[in-house]
Amino acid sequence: MTQSPAAPLPPPKERRRLREAHALTQDQIASTVGVTRETVRAWEAGRTTPRGTKRVAYAKLLASLEDEVTRFQEMTQPQGAAVASLQAEPPCEETAGSEEQGTPADPGTPAAAGAPAAQADPPSQDAPERPPLTPAQAFDALYAFCAPALVRQTYLLTGRRELARESVERAFQSAWQRWPEVATDRDPAGWVRATAYEYALSPWHRLRPRYRHPEPPPAAAPDRALLDVLLRLPPSYRRTLVLYDGVGLDLPETAAETEASTPAAAHRVLHAREALTARLPELADPATLHRRLAEVASAQRLRATRAPAVRLSGERRASFWTRAAIAFTVAIIGATALTLGTAPTHYEPPVPPGATVGGVPPRQAPGALSDAELTLRAKLRQETSHGPERLVPDVR
């Protein structure tokens, strides 16, 4: 009796792409196959491989999802080039409706971060060729996908609405200044997200006058309690928790983005969950915590600035600092030239300090004249200007 061959499965990244292409969550996949969410996450990360009946059910589900994607691409084949060019930039925000009905979407779950772009069928020869996206259009596409989610994520990190918007704008301005580097990066969305998090969690904001006083908390009492506990965590723990339980990254990706080892990231997640559970026991379930983070972030009216305005502001800021650097360099050159022009051309040894000479009697001041000296002085003054008469020597 021979054993039946195992059902074929696509690569781990392709599994995740198929799920996100249909706006399905890991919980929905897990309930369909009959496993837990952590198991589905491990399958999509490639850490484990399904076996037995679970593998057959999972393979059938992925095959049905792939068939739907193929039919959709055949229907929209004339637009294949434009779709492929837009999907080259991985979106940061999960498609609306990914959660249950009446529940807001995740605060920026990356829909295709780290996943390859959809392989569209090659257009036919009769289909018109679409020009490639310009750098500005590609930047605007990345901003449209990532900015709304990043604003909500940075709000969870800081609890400040204005700082969240400012952090996202600064991150995209830096991305526009380094666009050749960001456009060729393996994960442009992760690059922008890491920059926004670094700016939002900078300790120098506490020195700014506008950020010395706290902003009004959320209106709902449960949201205030969750945000208060979240802001009491250390910045590194808070960032790891938002990435893992809020954004939905797996543990290796979270560790890589926080520049920590995988065990260190796992300990941070565990300690952060323990601190949250100690204050809010109803958040012990990771799925409940994921949903509550999404609700707190989505309850705030956080809107990102338009992409052209961000690009223009970044260009103006770069121009200002470039001119400032040029002016400072010119001032340094002028000061150096003035110093070289007024500096001595030869060595002048320093004058040694005076030294006391011993054995020399101190100089005495002249005292009063005696009577004989006064008489002699009067006699000399009475003589003619040519002096006294010459004395003739006696030769005898």
C-alpha positions as CSV (number, residue, x, y, z in Angstrom):
1,M,0.0,0.0,0.0
2,T,1.6,3.3,-1.1
3,Q,1.2,6.6,0.7
4,S,-0.7,9.4,-1.2
5,P,1.6,12.3,-2.1
6,A,1.3,15.5,0.0
7,A,-0.8,18.3,-1.4
8,P,1.4,20.9,-3.1
9,L,1.6,24.3,-1.4
10,P,2.8,27.6,-2.7
11,P,5.8,29.4,-1.0
12,P,5.1,31.1,2.4
13,K,5.1,34.6,0.9
14,E,2.7,33.6,-1.8
15,R,0.3,32.2,0.9
16,R,0.3,35.5,2.6
17,R,-0.2,37.4,-0.7
18,L,-3.2,35.3,-1.6
19,R,-4.8,35.9,1.8
20,E,-4.3,39.6,1.7
21,A,-5.5,39.9,-2.0
22,H,-8.9,38.7,-0.8
23,A,-8.8,41.0,2.4
24,L,-8.9,37.9,4.7
25,T,-7.4,37.9,8.2
26,Q,-5.4,35.2,9.7
27,D,-8.3,34.5,12.1
28,Q,-10.7,33.8,9.2
29,I,-8.2,31.4,7.5
30,A,-7.6,29.7,10.8
31,S,-11.4,29.2,11.4
32,T,-11.8,27.8,7.9
33,V,-9.0,25.3,8.1
34,G,-9.6,24.5,11.8
35,V,-6.4,25.7,13.4
36,T,-5.3,28.7,15.5
37,R,-4.2,32.1,14.3
38,E,-0.6,31.4,15.5
39,T,-0.5,28.3,13.4
40,V,-1.5,30.3,10.3
41,R,1.1,32.9,11.1
42,A,3.8,30.2,11.4
43,W,2.7,28.7,8.0
44,E,2.9,32.1,6.3
45,A,6.3,32.9,7.9
46,G,7.6,29.5,6.8
47,R,8.5,28.3,10.3
48,T,6.3,25.3,10.1
49,T,4.5,23.3,7.4
50,P,1.0,21.8,7.6
51,R,0.6,18.1,7.5
52,G,-2.2,15.6,7.0
53,T,-5.8,16.7,6.6
54,K,-4.8,20.3,7.6
55,R,-2.4,20.4,4.7
56,V,-5.1,19.2,2.2
57,A,-7.7,21.7,3.5
58,Y,-5.2,24.6,3.4
59,A,-4.0,23.6,-0.1
60,K,-7.6,23.6,-1.4
61,L,-8.3,26.9,0.2
62,L,-5.2,28.5,-1.4
63,A,-6.0,27.0,-4.7
64,S,-9.5,28.5,-4.7
65,L,-8.0,31.9,-3.8
66,E,-5.5,31.6,-6.6
67,D,-8.2,30.7,-9.1
68,E,-10.1,33.8,-8.2
69,V,-7.1,36.0,-8.6
70,T,-6.4,34.5,-12.0
71,R,-9.9,35.1,-13.2
72,F,-9.7,38.7,-12.0
73,Q,-6.5,39.3,-13.8
74,E,-7.9,37.8,-17.0
75,M,-10.9,40.2,-16.7
76,T,-8.5,43.2,-16.2
77,Q,-5.7,42.1,-18.5
78,P,-5.5,45.4,-20.5
79,Q,-4.7,47.1,-17.2
80,G,-2.2,44.5,-16.1
81,A,0.9,46.8,-16.5
82,A,-0.7,49.6,-14.4
83,V,-1.8,47.1,-11.7
84,A,1.7,45.5,-11.5
85,S,3.4,48.9,-11.3
86,L,1.2,49.9,-8.4
87,Q,1.6,46.6,-6.6
88,A,5.4,47.0,-6.8
89,E,5.0,49.3,-3.8
90,P,3.8,47.2,-0.8
91,P,0.8,48.9,0.9
92,C,0.9,49.5,4.6
93,E,-2.8,49.4,5.3
94,E,-5.1,46.4,5.3
95,T,-8.1,46.6,3.0
96,A,-11.3,47.9,4.5
97,G,-13.5,45.2,5.8
98,S,-10.7,42.8,6.8
99,E,-12.2,42.6,10.3
100,E,-15.7,41.6,11.3
101,Q,-18.6,43.8,10.4
102,G,-18.8,46.8,12.6
103,T,-15.1,46.5,13.6
104,P,-12.6,49.0,12.2
105,A,-9.6,47.9,10.3
106,D,-6.2,47.3,11.8
107,P,-4.1,50.3,12.6
108,G,-1.9,49.8,9.5
109,T,-1.5,46.0,9.0
110,P,0.8,45.7,6.0
111,A,-1.2,44.1,3.2
112,A,1.8,43.0,1.2
113,A,4.8,44.1,3.1
114,G,7.6,41.7,2.2
115,A,5.4,39.8,-0.3
116,P,6.2,39.8,-4.0
117,A,4.1,41.8,-6.4
118,A,1.2,40.1,-8.2
119,Q,2.4,38.3,-11.3
120,A,0.1,39.7,-13.9
121,D,-0.3,37.9,-17.2
122,P,1.8,39.5,-20.0
123,P,-0.4,41.9,-22.0
124,S,-1.3,40.9,-25.5
125,Q,0.3,42.6,-28.5
126,D,-2.8,44.5,-29.2
127,A,-3.0,46.0,-25.7
128,P,-1.5,49.5,-25.5
129,E,1.7,49.8,-23.5
130,R,1.3,52.1,-20.5
131,P,4.3,54.3,-19.6
132,P,6.1,53.5,-16.3
133,L,5.3,55.5,-13.2
134,T,7.4,58.6,-12.6
135,P,9.2,59.0,-9.3
136,A,6.5,61.5,-8.1
137,Q,3.7,59.1,-9.0
138,A,5.4,56.1,-7.3
139,F,5.9,58.2,-4.2
140,D,2.3,59.4,-4.2
141,A,1.1,55.7,-4.5
142,L,3.3,54.7,-1.6
143,Y,2.1,57.6,0.4
144,A,-1.6,56.9,-0.3
145,F,-1.2,53.3,0.9
146,C,1.0,53.9,3.9
147,A,0.3,57.4,5.4
148,P,-3.2,56.8,6.9
149,A,-2.0,53.7,8.6
150,L,1.2,55.2,9.9
151,V,-0.5,58.1,11.4
152,R,-2.7,55.8,13.5
153,Q,0.3,53.7,14.5
154,T,2.4,56.6,15.6
155,Y,-0.6,57.9,17.6
156,L,-0.5,54.6,19.6
157,L,3.2,55.1,20.2
158,T,3.0,58.8,21.3
159,G,-0.6,59.6,22.3
160,R,-0.3,62.9,20.4
161,R,-2.2,63.6,17.2
162,E,0.0,66.5,15.9
163,L,3.2,64.6,16.7
164,A,1.8,61.5,14.8
165,R,1.1,63.6,11.7
166,E,4.4,65.4,11.9
167,S,6.3,62.1,12.3
168,V,4.7,60.6,9.2
169,E,5.4,63.7,7.2
170,R,9.0,63.9,8.2
171,A,9.4,60.2,7.4
172,F,8.0,60.6,3.9
173,Q,10.1,63.8,3.4
174,S,13.2,61.8,4.2
175,A,12.0,59.1,1.8
176,W,11.5,61.6,-1.0
177,Q,15.0,63.0,-0.4
178,R,16.4,59.5,-0.7
179,W,13.9,58.2,-3.2
180,P,16.4,56.2,-5.3
181,E,17.5,54.3,-2.2
182,V,13.9,53.8,-0.9
183,A,12.4,52.8,-4.3
184,T,15.0,50.0,-4.7
185,D,14.6,48.9,-1.1
186,R,13.3,45.4,-0.4
187,D,10.5,46.9,1.8
188,P,9.9,50.6,1.1
189,A,6.9,50.6,3.5
190,G,9.1,49.2,6.3
191,W,11.7,51.8,5.6
192,V,9.2,54.6,6.0
193,R,7.6,53.0,9.0
194,A,10.9,52.6,10.8
195,T,11.8,56.3,10.1
196,A,8.4,57.5,11.4
197,Y,8.8,55.4,14.6
198,E,12.3,56.7,15.3
199,Y,11.1,60.3,14.9
200,A,8.0,59.8,17.0
201,L,9.9,58.2,19.9
202,S,12.7,60.7,19.9
203,P,13.3,61.9,23.5
204,W,14.1,65.5,22.3
205,H,10.4,66.2,21.8
206,R,10.0,66.7,25.5
207,L,12.1,69.9,25.3
208,R,9.8,71.5,22.7
209,P,7.3,74.0,24.3
210,R,4.3,72.7,22.4
211,Y,4.8,69.1,23.6
212,R,5.3,69.8,27.3
213,H,1.6,69.5,28.1
214,P,-0.4,66.4,27.3
215,E,-3.1,66.4,24.7
216,P,-6.8,65.6,25.4
217,P,-7.2,61.8,25.8
218,P,-9.8,59.8,23.9
219,A,-13.4,60.3,24.7
220,A,-14.3,56.7,25.6
221,A,-13.2,55.4,29.0
222,P,-11.9,52.0,27.7
223,D,-9.8,53.7,25.1
224,R,-8.3,56.1,27.6
225,A,-7.4,53.2,29.9
226,L,-5.7,51.2,27.1
227,L,-3.8,54.3,25.8
228,D,-2.7,55.2,29.3
229,V,-1.3,51.7,30.0
230,L,0.3,51.7,26.6
231,L,2.1,55.0,27.1
232,R,3.4,53.8,30.5
233,L,5.4,51.1,28.8
234,P,9.1,51.7,27.8
235,P,9.4,53.0,24.2
236,S,11.1,49.8,23.0
237,Y,8.4,47.6,24.5
238,R,5.7,49.9,23.2
239,R,7.1,49.8,19.7
240,T,7.5,46.0,19.7
241,L,3.9,45.5,20.9
242,V,2.5,47.8,18.3
243,L,4.4,46.1,15.5
244,Y,3.6,42.5,16.7
245,D,0.0,42.8,18.0
246,G,-1.1,46.0,16.2
247,V,0.5,45.9,12.8
248,G,0.6,42.1,12.6
249,L,4.3,41.5,11.8
250,D,5.7,38.1,12.7
251,L,8.4,37.8,15.4
252,P,11.5,37.8,13.0
253,E,10.2,40.9,11.1
254,T,9.5,42.7,14.4
255,A,12.9,41.9,15.7
256,A,14.6,43.1,12.5
257,E,12.6,46.4,12.4
258,T,13.4,47.1,16.1
259,E,17.1,46.2,15.6
260,A,16.9,43.4,18.3
261,S,17.4,39.7,18.4
262,T,14.4,37.4,18.0
263,P,14.5,36.3,21.7
264,A,14.8,39.9,22.9
265,A,11.7,40.9,20.8
266,A,9.8,37.9,22.2
267,H,10.6,38.9,25.8
268,R,9.5,42.4,25.1
269,V,6.2,41.2,23.7
270,L,5.6,39.0,26.7
271,H,6.5,41.7,29.3
272,A,4.4,44.2,27.5
273,R,1.4,41.8,27.5
274,E,1.9,41.1,31.1
275,A,1.9,44.8,32.0
276,L,-1.3,45.3,29.9
277,T,-3.0,42.3,31.5
278,A,-2.1,43.4,35.0
279,R,-4.1,46.6,34.4
280,L,-6.7,45.3,31.9
281,P,-7.3,41.6,32.4
282,E,-9.8,41.5,29.5
283,L,-6.9,42.0,27.0
284,A,-5.2,38.7,27.9
285,D,-6.3,37.2,24.5
286,P,-4.0,38.4,21.7
287,A,-6.9,38.6,19.3
288,T,-8.8,40.9,21.7
289,L,-5.7,43.0,22.1
290,H,-5.3,43.2,18.3
291,R,-8.9,44.3,17.9
292,R,-8.8,46.9,20.8
293,L,-5.6,48.5,19.4
294,A,-7.4,48.8,16.0
295,E,-10.4,50.4,17.7
296,V,-8.4,52.9,19.7
297,A,-6.4,54.0,16.6
298,S,-9.4,54.2,14.3
299,A,-11.5,56.2,16.8
300,Q,-9.4,59.3,16.4
301,R,-9.8,61.6,13.4
302,L,-6.3,61.5,12.1
303,R,-5.8,62.6,8.5
304,A,-2.6,62.8,6.7
305,T,-1.5,65.7,4.5
306,R,-1.7,65.3,0.7
307,A,1.3,63.7,-1.0
308,P,2.2,66.8,-3.2
309,A,2.2,69.0,-0.2
310,V,4.6,66.6,1.6
311,R,6.9,66.5,-1.4
312,L,6.9,70.3,-1.7
313,S,7.5,70.8,2.0
314,G,10.4,68.3,1.9
315,E,12.0,70.0,-1.1
316,R,11.7,73.4,0.6
317,R,13.2,72.0,3.8
318,A,16.1,70.4,1.9
319,S,16.7,73.7,0.0
320,F,16.8,75.7,3.2
321,W,19.3,73.4,4.9
322,T,21.4,73.2,1.8
323,R,21.6,77.0,1.6
324,A,22.3,77.1,5.4
325,A,25.1,74.6,4.9
326,I,26.6,76.6,2.0
327,A,26.4,79.9,4.0
328,F,28.1,78.2,7.0
329,T,30.8,76.8,4.8
330,V,31.4,80.2,3.2
331,A,31.7,81.7,6.7
332,I,34.2,79.1,7.7
333,I,36.3,79.7,4.6
334,G,36.2,83.5,5.1
335,A,37.3,83.2,8.8
336,T,40.1,80.8,7.7
337,A,41.3,83.2,5.0
338,L,41.3,86.2,7.4
339,T,43.3,84.2,10.0
340,L,45.8,83.2,7.4
341,G,46.2,86.8,6.1
342,T,46.7,88.3,9.6
343,A,48.9,85.6,11.0
344,P,52.7,86.3,11.4
345,T,55.0,84.9,8.7
346,H,58.0,84.1,10.9
347,Y,58.6,82.8,14.4
348,E,58.8,85.4,17.2
349,P,60.0,83.9,20.4
350,P,58.2,85.0,23.4
351,V,59.8,87.5,25.8
352,P,61.0,85.7,28.9
353,P,59.7,86.9,32.2
354,G,61.9,89.0,34.4
355,A,64.2,87.5,37.0
356,T,65.4,88.9,40.3
357,V,69.3,89.5,40.4
358,G,70.8,89.0,43.8
359,G,73.7,90.9,45.4
360,V,73.0,94.3,43.9
361,P,72.3,97.0,46.5
362,P,69.1,98.8,46.1
363,R,69.3,102.3,44.5
364,Q,69.3,105.1,47.0
365,A,67.5,108.3,46.4
366,P,69.6,111.6,46.9
367,G,69.0,113.2,50.3
368,A,69.1,116.8,51.3
369,L,72.3,119.0,50.7
370,S,74.5,120.0,53.5
371,D,75.5,123.6,54.2
372,A,79.0,123.1,52.6
373,E,77.3,121.6,49.5
374,L,74.9,124.5,49.3
375,T,77.8,127.0,49.5
376,L,79.7,125.2,46.7
377,R,76.7,125.1,44.5
378,A,76.1,128.8,44.9
379,K,79.7,129.5,44.1
380,L,79.7,127.4,41.0
381,R,76.6,129.2,39.8
382,Q,78.3,132.6,40.2
383,E,81.2,131.7,37.9
384,T,81.1,132.5,34.2
385,S,79.7,130.1,31.7
386,H,83.1,129.1,30.4
387,G,84.2,128.0,33.8
388,P,86.9,129.3,36.2
389,E,90.2,130.7,35.0
390,R,92.8,128.3,33.8
391,L,95.4,127.5,36.3
392,V,99.0,127.8,35.0
393,P,101.2,125.2,36.4
394,D,104.2,126.2,38.3
395,V,107.4,124.9,36.7
396,R,109.6,125.5,39.5
